[in-house]
Amino acid sequence: MACNSKKDSAVSKIKNPNPQKVIQQKLSGKEIVAELEKLGYFNLTNESELDTVKADLLKAYTDLNFFQGPCTEKL
């Protein structure tokens, strides 16, 4: 009895008697672009390219599940 005497009390301290599921819903591409806009992500984007950049981000996130923006640096 000495070896297992603490087994039940240790396990009962770890268990959560009322676990709650936290379900996070994936944001849509439109929601991501809207939030990025609120954060000022597009502030340095040329006005003439703004719609294209937003559409590309939306498409990449919606279709491919990742962000891909334009490369603005020329090597």
PDB file of N, CA, C and O in Angstrom, chain B, residues numbered from 101:
ATOM      1  N   MET B 101       0.811  -1.184   0.000  1.00  0.00           N
ATOM      2  CA  MET B 101       0.000   0.000   0.000  1.00  0.00           C
ATOM      3  C   MET B 101       0.860   1.257   0.000  1.00  0.00           C
ATOM      4  O   MET B 101       0.382   2.311  -0.419  1.00  0.00           O
ATOM      5  N   ALA B 102       2.050   1.193   0.431  1.00  0.00           N
ATOM      6  CA  ALA B 102       2.913   2.364   0.494  1.00  0.00           C
ATOM      7  C   ALA B 102       3.256   2.898  -0.886  1.00  0.00           C
ATOM      8  O   ALA B 102       3.357   4.113  -1.054  1.00  0.00           O
ATOM      9  N   CYS B 103       3.438   2.042  -1.874  1.00  0.00           N
ATOM     10  CA  CYS B 103       3.814   2.491  -3.214  1.00  0.00           C
ATOM     11  C   CYS B 103       2.694   3.236  -3.920  1.00  0.00           C
ATOM     12  O   CYS B 103       2.961   4.212  -4.621  1.00  0.00           O
ATOM     13  N   ASN B 104       1.463   2.811  -3.759  1.00  0.00           N
ATOM     14  CA  ASN B 104       0.340   3.419  -4.463  1.00  0.00           C
ATOM     15  C   ASN B 104      -0.519   4.323  -3.586  1.00  0.00           C
ATOM     16  O   ASN B 104      -1.604   4.727  -4.003  1.00  0.00           O
ATOM     17  N   SER B 105      -0.076   4.638  -2.426  1.00  0.00           N
ATOM     18  CA  SER B 105      -0.921   5.393  -1.502  1.00  0.00           C
ATOM     19  C   SER B 105      -1.189   6.810  -1.970  1.00  0.00           C
ATOM     20  O   SER B 105      -2.222   7.375  -1.611  1.00  0.00           O
ATOM     21  N   LYS B 106      -0.307   7.410  -2.756  1.00  0.00           N
ATOM     22  CA  LYS B 106      -0.485   8.786  -3.216  1.00  0.00           C
ATOM     23  C   LYS B 106      -1.004   8.863  -4.647  1.00  0.00           C
ATOM     24  O   LYS B 106      -1.264   9.954  -5.154  1.00  0.00           O
ATOM     25  N   LYS B 107      -1.153   7.746  -5.284  1.00  0.00           N
ATOM     26  CA  LYS B 107      -1.543   7.715  -6.688  1.00  0.00           C
ATOM     27  C   LYS B 107      -2.871   8.430  -6.936  1.00  0.00           C
ATOM     28  O   LYS B 107      -2.931   9.325  -7.780  1.00  0.00           O
ATOM     29  N   ASP B 108      -3.924   8.063  -6.232  1.00  0.00           N
ATOM     30  CA  ASP B 108      -5.244   8.645  -6.463  1.00  0.00           C
ATOM     31  C   ASP B 108      -5.293  10.128  -6.130  1.00  0.00           C
ATOM     32  O   ASP B 108      -5.940  10.890  -6.849  1.00  0.00           O
ATOM     33  N   SER B 109      -4.644  10.553  -5.085  1.00  0.00           N
ATOM     34  CA  SER B 109      -4.697  11.963  -4.708  1.00  0.00           C
ATOM     35  C   SER B 109      -3.936  12.832  -5.707  1.00  0.00           C
ATOM     36  O   SER B 109      -4.341  13.967  -5.958  1.00  0.00           O
ATOM     37  N   ALA B 110      -2.845  12.329  -6.279  1.00  0.00           N
ATOM     38  CA  ALA B 110      -2.088  13.099  -7.265  1.00  0.00           C
ATOM     39  C   ALA B 110      -2.892  13.262  -8.554  1.00  0.00           C
ATOM     40  O   ALA B 110      -2.901  14.343  -9.142  1.00  0.00           O
ATOM     41  N   VAL B 111      -3.545  12.232  -8.984  1.00  0.00           N
ATOM     42  CA  VAL B 111      -4.335  12.284 -10.208  1.00  0.00           C
ATOM     43  C   VAL B 111      -5.522  13.219 -10.027  1.00  0.00           C
ATOM     44  O   VAL B 111      -5.860  13.967 -10.945  1.00  0.00           O
ATOM     45  N   SER B 112      -6.156  13.191  -8.867  1.00  0.00           N
ATOM     46  CA  SER B 112      -7.324  14.042  -8.660  1.00  0.00           C
ATOM     47  C   SER B 112      -6.964  15.514  -8.674  1.00  0.00           C
ATOM     48  O   SER B 112      -7.825  16.344  -8.966  1.00  0.00           O
ATOM     49  N   LYS B 113      -5.729  15.870  -8.370  1.00  0.00           N
ATOM     50  CA  LYS B 113      -5.299  17.260  -8.410  1.00  0.00           C
ATOM     51  C   LYS B 113      -5.094  17.742  -9.848  1.00  0.00           C
ATOM     52  O   LYS B 113      -5.201  18.938 -10.120  1.00  0.00           O
ATOM     53  N   ILE B 114      -4.809  16.841 -10.748  1.00  0.00           N
ATOM     54  CA  ILE B 114      -4.533  17.192 -12.130  1.00  0.00           C
ATOM     55  C   ILE B 114      -5.819  17.280 -12.945  1.00  0.00           C
ATOM     56  O   ILE B 114      -5.925  18.130 -13.830  1.00  0.00           O
ATOM     57  N   LYS B 115      -6.778  16.439 -12.674  1.00  0.00           N
ATOM     58  CA  LYS B 115      -8.006  16.393 -13.468  1.00  0.00           C
ATOM     59  C   LYS B 115      -8.809  17.681 -13.311  1.00  0.00           C
ATOM     60  O   LYS B 115      -8.874  18.269 -12.231  1.00  0.00           O
ATOM     61  N   ASN B 116      -9.402  18.091 -14.392  1.00  0.00           N
ATOM     62  CA  ASN B 116     -10.278  19.250 -14.390  1.00  0.00           C
ATOM     63  C   ASN B 116     -11.710  18.720 -14.405  1.00  0.00           C
ATOM     64  O   ASN B 116     -12.128  18.123 -15.397  1.00  0.00           O
ATOM     65  N   PRO B 117     -12.471  18.926 -13.327  1.00  0.00           N
ATOM     66  CA  PRO B 117     -13.823  18.350 -13.265  1.00  0.00           C
ATOM     67  C   PRO B 117     -14.803  18.991 -14.252  1.00  0.00           C
ATOM     68  O   PRO B 117     -15.806  18.370 -14.601  1.00  0.00           O
ATOM     69  N   ASN B 118     -14.537  20.209 -14.706  1.00  0.00           N
ATOM     70  CA  ASN B 118     -15.428  20.902 -15.637  1.00  0.00           C
ATOM     71  C   ASN B 118     -14.658  21.441 -16.839  1.00  0.00           C
ATOM     72  O   ASN B 118     -14.535  22.656 -16.991  1.00  0.00           O
ATOM     73  N   PRO B 119     -14.143  20.574 -17.683  1.00  0.00           N
ATOM     74  CA  PRO B 119     -13.387  21.089 -18.835  1.00  0.00           C
ATOM     75  C   PRO B 119     -14.316  21.819 -19.802  1.00  0.00           C
ATOM     76  O   PRO B 119     -15.437  21.383 -20.062  1.00  0.00           O
ATOM     77  N   GLN B 120     -13.832  22.916 -20.317  1.00  0.00           N
ATOM     78  CA  GLN B 120     -14.608  23.677 -21.289  1.00  0.00           C
ATOM     79  C   GLN B 120     -13.865  23.635 -22.620  1.00  0.00           C
ATOM     80  O   GLN B 120     -12.649  23.818 -22.676  1.00  0.00           O
ATOM     81  N   LYS B 121     -14.603  23.395 -23.665  1.00  0.00           N
ATOM     82  CA  LYS B 121     -14.001  23.412 -24.989  1.00  0.00           C
ATOM     83  C   LYS B 121     -13.935  24.846 -25.478  1.00  0.00           C
ATOM     84  O   LYS B 121     -14.914  25.589 -25.408  1.00  0.00           O
ATOM     85  N   VAL B 122     -12.783  25.217 -25.965  1.00  0.00           N
ATOM     86  CA  VAL B 122     -12.623  26.532 -26.566  1.00  0.00           C
ATOM     87  C   VAL B 122     -12.498  26.311 -28.059  1.00  0.00           C
ATOM     88  O   VAL B 122     -11.516  25.746 -28.540  1.00  0.00           O
ATOM     89  N   ILE B 123     -13.496  26.761 -28.777  1.00  0.00           N
ATOM     90  CA  ILE B 123     -13.502  26.580 -30.222  1.00  0.00           C
ATOM     91  C   ILE B 123     -13.251  27.929 -30.868  1.00  0.00           C
ATOM     92  O   ILE B 123     -14.010  28.880 -30.681  1.00  0.00           O
ATOM     93  N   GLN B 124     -12.181  27.990 -31.626  1.00  0.00           N
ATOM     94  CA  GLN B 124     -11.866  29.218 -32.340  1.00  0.00           C
ATOM     95  C   GLN B 124     -12.262  29.024 -33.796  1.00  0.00           C
ATOM     96  O   GLN B 124     -11.876  28.057 -34.453  1.00  0.00           O
ATOM     97  N   GLN B 125     -13.030  29.959 -34.260  1.00  0.00           N
ATOM     98  CA  GLN B 125     -13.483  29.875 -35.640  1.00  0.00           C
ATOM     99  C   GLN B 125     -12.453  30.555 -36.540  1.00  0.00           C
ATOM    100  O   GLN B 125     -11.951  31.634 -36.226  1.00  0.00           O
ATOM    101  N   LYS B 126     -12.152  29.912 -37.650  1.00  0.00           N
ATOM    102  CA  LYS B 126     -11.197  30.459 -38.599  1.00  0.00           C
ATOM    103  C   LYS B 126     -11.807  31.686 -39.265  1.00  0.00           C
ATOM    104  O   LYS B 126     -12.951  31.658 -39.718  1.00  0.00           O
ATOM    105  N   LEU B 127     -11.029  32.758 -39.317  1.00  0.00           N
ATOM    106  CA  LEU B 127     -11.487  33.980 -39.977  1.00  0.00           C
ATOM    107  C   LEU B 127     -11.453  33.785 -41.489  1.00  0.00           C
ATOM    108  O   LEU B 127     -10.629  33.035 -42.013  1.00  0.00           O
ATOM    109  N   SER B 128     -12.345  34.459 -42.168  1.00  0.00           N
ATOM    110  CA  SER B 128     -12.361  34.401 -43.622  1.00  0.00           C
ATOM    111  C   SER B 128     -11.293  35.340 -44.176  1.00  0.00           C
ATOM    112  O   SER B 128     -10.742  36.161 -43.444  1.00  0.00           O
ATOM    113  N   GLY B 129     -11.011  35.220 -45.433  1.00  0.00           N
ATOM    114  CA  GLY B 129     -10.050  36.113 -46.074  1.00  0.00           C
ATOM    115  C   GLY B 129     -10.480  37.567 -45.987  1.00  0.00           C
ATOM    116  O   GLY B 129      -9.653  38.453 -45.769  1.00  0.00           O
ATOM    117  N   LYS B 130     -11.783  37.815 -46.159  1.00  0.00           N
ATOM    118  CA  LYS B 130     -12.304  39.182 -46.067  1.00  0.00           C
ATOM    119  C   LYS B 130     -12.092  39.753 -44.669  1.00  0.00           C
ATOM    120  O   LYS B 130     -11.729  40.919 -44.515  1.00  0.00           O
ATOM    121  N   GLU B 131     -12.319  38.927 -43.655  1.00  0.00           N
ATOM    122  CA  GLU B 131     -12.140  39.381 -42.270  1.00  0.00           C
ATOM    123  C   GLU B 131     -10.671  39.678 -41.971  1.00  0.00           C
ATOM    124  O   GLU B 131     -10.358  40.643 -41.274  1.00  0.00           O
ATOM    125  N   ILE B 132      -9.780  38.855 -42.495  1.00  0.00           N
ATOM    126  CA  ILE B 132      -8.350  39.070 -42.296  1.00  0.00           C
ATOM    127  C   ILE B 132      -7.922  40.382 -42.940  1.00  0.00           C
ATOM    128  O   ILE B 132      -7.227  41.180 -42.311  1.00  0.00           O
ATOM    129  N   VAL B 133      -8.326  40.613 -44.177  1.00  0.00           N
ATOM    130  CA  VAL B 133      -7.970  41.841 -44.879  1.00  0.00           C
ATOM    131  C   VAL B 133      -8.539  43.053 -44.138  1.00  0.00           C
ATOM    132  O   VAL B 133      -7.860  44.072 -44.007  1.00  0.00           O
ATOM    133  N   ALA B 134      -9.768  42.950 -43.659  1.00  0.00           N
ATOM    134  CA  ALA B 134     -10.386  44.054 -42.921  1.00  0.00           C
ATOM    135  C   ALA B 134      -9.615  44.361 -41.637  1.00  0.00           C
ATOM    136  O   ALA B 134      -9.416  45.527 -41.296  1.00  0.00           O
ATOM    137  N   GLU B 135      -9.180  43.320 -40.926  1.00  0.00           N
ATOM    138  CA  GLU B 135      -8.420  43.527 -39.689  1.00  0.00           C
ATOM    139  C   GLU B 135      -7.039  44.109 -39.983  1.00  0.00           C
ATOM    140  O   GLU B 135      -6.559  44.974 -39.251  1.00  0.00           O
ATOM    141  N   LEU B 136      -6.404  43.636 -41.050  1.00  0.00           N
ATOM    142  CA  LEU B 136      -5.107  44.193 -41.440  1.00  0.00           C
ATOM    143  C   LEU B 136      -5.238  45.670 -41.801  1.00  0.00           C
ATOM    144  O   LEU B 136      -4.362  46.480 -41.498  1.00  0.00           O
ATOM    145  N   GLU B 137      -6.339  45.998 -42.448  1.00  0.00           N
ATOM    146  CA  GLU B 137      -6.584  47.393 -42.812  1.00  0.00           C
ATOM    147  C   GLU B 137      -6.735  48.259 -41.559  1.00  0.00           C
ATOM    148  O   GLU B 137      -6.202  49.367 -41.498  1.00  0.00           O
ATOM    149  N   LYS B 138      -7.460  47.753 -40.569  1.00  0.00           N
ATOM    150  CA  LYS B 138      -7.627  48.475 -39.300  1.00  0.00           C
ATOM    151  C   LYS B 138      -6.291  48.709 -38.605  1.00  0.00           C
ATOM    152  O   LYS B 138      -6.095  49.732 -37.949  1.00  0.00           O
ATOM    153  N   LEU B 139      -5.377  47.759 -38.753  1.00  0.00           N
ATOM    154  CA  LEU B 139      -4.059  47.854 -38.111  1.00  0.00           C
ATOM    155  C   LEU B 139      -3.074  48.703 -38.895  1.00  0.00           C
ATOM    156  O   LEU B 139      -1.948  48.914 -38.447  1.00  0.00           O
ATOM    157  N   GLY B 140      -3.479  49.191 -40.054  1.00  0.00           N
ATOM    158  CA  GLY B 140      -2.607  50.035 -40.861  1.00  0.00           C
ATOM    159  C   GLY B 140      -1.604  49.275 -41.706  1.00  0.00           C
ATOM    160  O   GLY B 140      -0.594  49.832 -42.135  1.00  0.00           O
ATOM    161  N   TYR B 141      -1.882  48.008 -41.944  1.00  0.00           N
ATOM    162  CA  TYR B 141      -0.973  47.158 -42.717  1.00  0.00           C
ATOM    163  C   TYR B 141      -0.737  47.689 -44.123  1.00  0.00           C
ATOM    164  O   TYR B 141       0.354  47.521 -44.670  1.00  0.00           O
ATOM    165  N   PHE B 142      -1.736  48.326 -44.715  1.00  0.00           N
ATOM    166  CA  PHE B 142      -1.642  48.774 -46.098  1.00  0.00           C
ATOM    167  C   PHE B 142      -1.236  50.242 -46.232  1.00  0.00           C
ATOM    168  O   PHE B 142      -1.316  50.801 -47.326  1.00  0.00           O
ATOM    169  N   ASN B 143      -0.813  50.863 -45.164  1.00  0.00           N
ATOM    170  CA  ASN B 143      -0.473  52.292 -45.184  1.00  0.00           C
ATOM    171  C   ASN B 143       0.632  52.641 -46.184  1.00  0.00           C
ATOM    172  O   ASN B 143       0.614  53.730 -46.758  1.00  0.00           O
ATOM    173  N   LEU B 144       1.572  51.757 -46.399  1.00  0.00           N
ATOM    174  CA  LEU B 144       2.683  52.040 -47.301  1.00  0.00           C
ATOM    175  C   LEU B 144       2.468  51.490 -48.711  1.00  0.00           C
ATOM    176  O   LEU B 144       3.351  51.588 -49.563  1.00  0.00           O
ATOM    177  N   THR B 145       1.305  50.920 -48.950  1.00  0.00           N
ATOM    178  CA  THR B 145       0.985  50.381 -50.272  1.00  0.00           C
ATOM    179  C   THR B 145       0.533  51.516 -51.184  1.00  0.00           C
ATOM    180  O   THR B 145      -0.275  52.357 -50.791  1.00  0.00           O
ATOM    181  N   ASN B 146       1.061  51.531 -52.405  1.00  0.00           N
ATOM    182  CA  ASN B 146       0.632  52.540 -53.380  1.00  0.00           C
ATOM    183  C   ASN B 146      -0.868  52.424 -53.610  1.00  0.00           C
ATOM    184  O   ASN B 146      -1.413  51.325 -53.703  1.00  0.00           O
ATOM    185  N   GLU B 147      -1.520  53.568 -53.701  1.00  0.00           N
ATOM    186  CA  GLU B 147      -2.968  53.607 -53.901  1.00  0.00           C
ATOM    187  C   GLU B 147      -3.377  52.846 -55.158  1.00  0.00           C
ATOM    188  O   GLU B 147      -4.424  52.199 -55.184  1.00  0.00           O
ATOM    189  N   SER B 148      -2.555  52.923 -56.195  1.00  0.00           N
ATOM    190  CA  SER B 148      -2.891  52.255 -57.456  1.00  0.00           C
ATOM    191  C   SER B 148      -2.812  50.725 -57.341  1.00  0.00           C
ATOM    192  O   SER B 148      -3.418  50.017 -58.145  1.00  0.00           O
ATOM    193  N   GLU B 149      -2.078  50.215 -56.358  1.00  0.00           N
ATOM    194  CA  GLU B 149      -1.910  48.770 -56.170  1.00  0.00           C
ATOM    195  C   GLU B 149      -2.747  48.216 -55.023  1.00  0.00           C
ATOM    196  O   GLU B 149      -2.780  47.004 -54.811  1.00  0.00           O
ATOM    197  N   LEU B 150      -3.415  49.081 -54.291  1.00  0.00           N
ATOM    198  CA  LEU B 150      -4.097  48.678 -53.063  1.00  0.00           C
ATOM    199  C   LEU B 150      -5.135  47.581 -53.287  1.00  0.00           C
ATOM    200  O   LEU B 150      -5.134  46.579 -52.571  1.00  0.00           O
ATOM    201  N   ASP B 151      -6.002  47.750 -54.249  1.00  0.00           N
ATOM    202  CA  ASP B 151      -7.045  46.747 -54.510  1.00  0.00           C
ATOM    203  C   ASP B 151      -6.448  45.402 -54.909  1.00  0.00           C
ATOM    204  O   ASP B 151      -6.937  44.352 -54.491  1.00  0.00           O
ATOM    205  N   THR B 152      -5.394  45.435 -55.715  1.00  0.00           N
ATOM    206  CA  THR B 152      -4.743  44.200 -56.157  1.00  0.00           C
ATOM    207  C   THR B 152      -4.078  43.480 -54.989  1.00  0.00           C
ATOM    208  O   THR B 152      -4.189  42.261 -54.856  1.00  0.00           O
ATOM    209  N   VAL B 153      -3.392  44.236 -54.151  1.00  0.00           N
ATOM    210  CA  VAL B 153      -2.708  43.639 -52.994  1.00  0.00           C
ATOM    211  C   VAL B 153      -3.722  43.004 -52.052  1.00  0.00           C
ATOM    212  O   VAL B 153      -3.518  41.887 -51.576  1.00  0.00           O
ATOM    213  N   LYS B 154      -4.806  43.711 -51.783  1.00  0.00           N
ATOM    214  CA  LYS B 154      -5.849  43.161 -50.906  1.00  0.00           C
ATOM    215  C   LYS B 154      -6.470  41.908 -51.507  1.00  0.00           C
ATOM    216  O   LYS B 154      -6.684  40.920 -50.804  1.00  0.00           O
ATOM    217  N   ALA B 155      -6.757  41.943 -52.794  1.00  0.00           N
ATOM    218  CA  ALA B 155      -7.351  40.778 -53.465  1.00  0.00           C
ATOM    219  C   ALA B 155      -6.399  39.588 -53.447  1.00  0.00           C
ATOM    220  O   ALA B 155      -6.829  38.450 -53.255  1.00  0.00           O
ATOM    221  N   ASP B 156      -5.110  39.845 -53.645  1.00  0.00           N
ATOM    222  CA  ASP B 156      -4.122  38.758 -53.615  1.00  0.00           C
ATOM    223  C   ASP B 156      -4.015  38.143 -52.225  1.00  0.00           C
ATOM    224  O   ASP B 156      -3.933  36.922 -52.096  1.00  0.00           O
ATOM    225  N   LEU B 157      -4.015  38.975 -51.180  1.00  0.00           N
ATOM    226  CA  LEU B 157      -3.969  38.457 -49.810  1.00  0.00           C
ATOM    227  C   LEU B 157      -5.218  37.636 -49.508  1.00  0.00           C
ATOM    228  O   LEU B 157      -5.138  36.548 -48.939  1.00  0.00           O
ATOM    229  N   LEU B 158      -6.359  38.167 -49.893  1.00  0.00           N
ATOM    230  CA  LEU B 158      -7.618  37.467 -49.664  1.00  0.00           C
ATOM    231  C   LEU B 158      -7.608  36.103 -50.354  1.00  0.00           C
ATOM    232  O   LEU B 158      -7.975  35.095 -49.749  1.00  0.00           O
ATOM    233  N   LYS B 159      -7.193  36.074 -51.604  1.00  0.00           N
ATOM    234  CA  LYS B 159      -7.160  34.820 -52.368  1.00  0.00           C
ATOM    235  C   LYS B 159      -6.173  33.823 -51.774  1.00  0.00           C
ATOM    236  O   LYS B 159      -6.493  32.644 -51.626  1.00  0.00           O
ATOM    237  N   ALA B 160      -4.975  34.292 -51.433  1.00  0.00           N
ATOM    238  CA  ALA B 160      -3.966  33.396 -50.866  1.00  0.00           C
ATOM    239  C   ALA B 160      -4.447  32.800 -49.547  1.00  0.00           C
ATOM    240  O   ALA B 160      -4.272  31.607 -49.301  1.00  0.00           O
ATOM    241  N   TYR B 161      -5.048  33.625 -48.707  1.00  0.00           N
ATOM    242  CA  TYR B 161      -5.509  33.114 -47.416  1.00  0.00           C
ATOM    243  C   TYR B 161      -6.705  32.177 -47.572  1.00  0.00           C
ATOM    244  O   TYR B 161      -6.773  31.136 -46.919  1.00  0.00           O
ATOM    245  N   THR B 162      -7.635  32.545 -48.429  1.00  0.00           N
ATOM    246  CA  THR B 162      -8.833  31.729 -48.610  1.00  0.00           C
ATOM    247  C   THR B 162      -8.523  30.410 -49.312  1.00  0.00           C
ATOM    248  O   THR B 162      -8.988  29.352 -48.888  1.00  0.00           O
ATOM    249  N   ASP B 163      -7.745  30.475 -50.376  1.00  0.00           N
ATOM    250  CA  ASP B 163      -7.478  29.271 -51.176  1.00  0.00           C
ATOM    251  C   ASP B 163      -6.343  28.413 -50.636  1.00  0.00           C
ATOM    252  O   ASP B 163      -6.401  27.185 -50.699  1.00  0.00           O
ATOM    253  N   LEU B 164      -5.313  29.060 -50.106  1.00  0.00           N
ATOM    254  CA  LEU B 164      -4.097  28.326 -49.738  1.00  0.00           C
ATOM    255  C   LEU B 164      -3.816  28.285 -48.237  1.00  0.00           C
ATOM    256  O   LEU B 164      -2.889  27.604 -47.798  1.00  0.00           O
ATOM    257  N   ASN B 165      -4.611  29.009 -47.450  1.00  0.00           N
ATOM    258  CA  ASN B 165      -4.456  29.059 -45.990  1.00  0.00           C
ATOM    259  C   ASN B 165      -3.130  29.638 -45.524  1.00  0.00           C
ATOM    260  O   ASN B 165      -2.616  29.240 -44.479  1.00  0.00           O
ATOM    261  N   PHE B 166      -2.574  30.565 -46.278  1.00  0.00           N
ATOM    262  CA  PHE B 166      -1.401  31.287 -45.806  1.00  0.00           C
ATOM    263  C   PHE B 166      -1.362  32.649 -46.477  1.00  0.00           C
ATOM    264  O   PHE B 166      -2.046  32.891 -47.472  1.00  0.00           O
ATOM    265  N   PHE B 167      -0.551  33.531 -45.914  1.00  0.00           N
ATOM    266  CA  PHE B 167      -0.433  34.869 -46.452  1.00  0.00           C
ATOM    267  C   PHE B 167       0.707  34.930 -47.460  1.00  0.00           C
ATOM    268  O   PHE B 167       1.789  34.383 -47.248  1.00  0.00           O
ATOM    269  N   GLN B 168       0.433  35.598 -48.534  1.00  0.00           N
ATOM    270  CA  GLN B 168       1.471  35.828 -49.524  1.00  0.00           C
ATOM    271  C   GLN B 168       1.240  37.207 -50.083  1.00  0.00           C
ATOM    272  O   GLN B 168       0.258  37.457 -50.782  1.00  0.00           O
ATOM    273  N   GLY B 169       2.152  38.098 -49.768  1.00  0.00           N
ATOM    274  CA  GLY B 169       2.041  39.448 -50.264  1.00  0.00           C
ATOM    275  C   GLY B 169       3.024  39.691 -51.374  1.00  0.00           C
ATOM    276  O   GLY B 169       3.867  38.842 -51.663  1.00  0.00           O
ATOM    277  N   PRO B 170       2.925  40.832 -51.994  1.00  0.00           N
ATOM    278  CA  PRO B 170       3.845  41.146 -53.105  1.00  0.00           C
ATOM    279  C   PRO B 170       5.252  41.400 -52.587  1.00  0.00           C
ATOM    280  O   PRO B 170       5.438  41.899 -51.477  1.00  0.00           O
ATOM    281  N   CYS B 171       6.212  41.061 -53.378  1.00  0.00           N
ATOM    282  CA  CYS B 171       7.600  41.346 -53.048  1.00  0.00           C
ATOM    283  C   CYS B 171       7.905  42.728 -53.598  1.00  0.00           C
ATOM    284  O   CYS B 171       7.861  42.938 -54.811  1.00  0.00           O
ATOM    285  N   THR B 172       8.214  43.668 -52.720  1.00  0.00           N
ATOM    286  CA  THR B 172       8.441  45.044 -53.163  1.00  0.00           C
ATOM    287  C   THR B 172       9.913  45.381 -53.280  1.00  0.00           C
ATOM    288  O   THR B 172      10.270  46.428 -53.819  1.00  0.00           O
ATOM    289  N   GLU B 173      10.761  44.516 -52.788  1.00  0.00           N
ATOM    290  CA  GLU B 173      12.197  44.780 -52.829  1.00  0.00           C
ATOM    291  C   GLU B 173      12.795  44.161 -54.077  1.00  0.00           C
ATOM    292  O   GLU B 173      12.571  42.983 -54.357  1.00  0.00           O
ATOM    293  N   LYS B 174      13.543  44.933 -54.818  1.00  0.00           N
ATOM    294  CA  LYS B 174      14.194  44.419 -56.030  1.00  0.00           C
ATOM    295  C   LYS B 174      15.639  44.101 -55.702  1.00  0.00           C
ATOM    296  O   LYS B 174      16.348  44.908 -55.101  1.00  0.00           O
ATOM    297  N   LEU B 175      16.059  42.923 -56.102  1.00  0.00           N
ATOM    298  CA  LEU B 175      17.433  42.496 -55.820  1.00  0.00           C
ATOM    299  C   LEU B 175      18.376  42.906 -56.935  1.00  0.00           C
ATOM    300  O   LEU B 175      19.573  42.627 -56.865  1.00  0.00           O
TER     301      LEU B 175
END
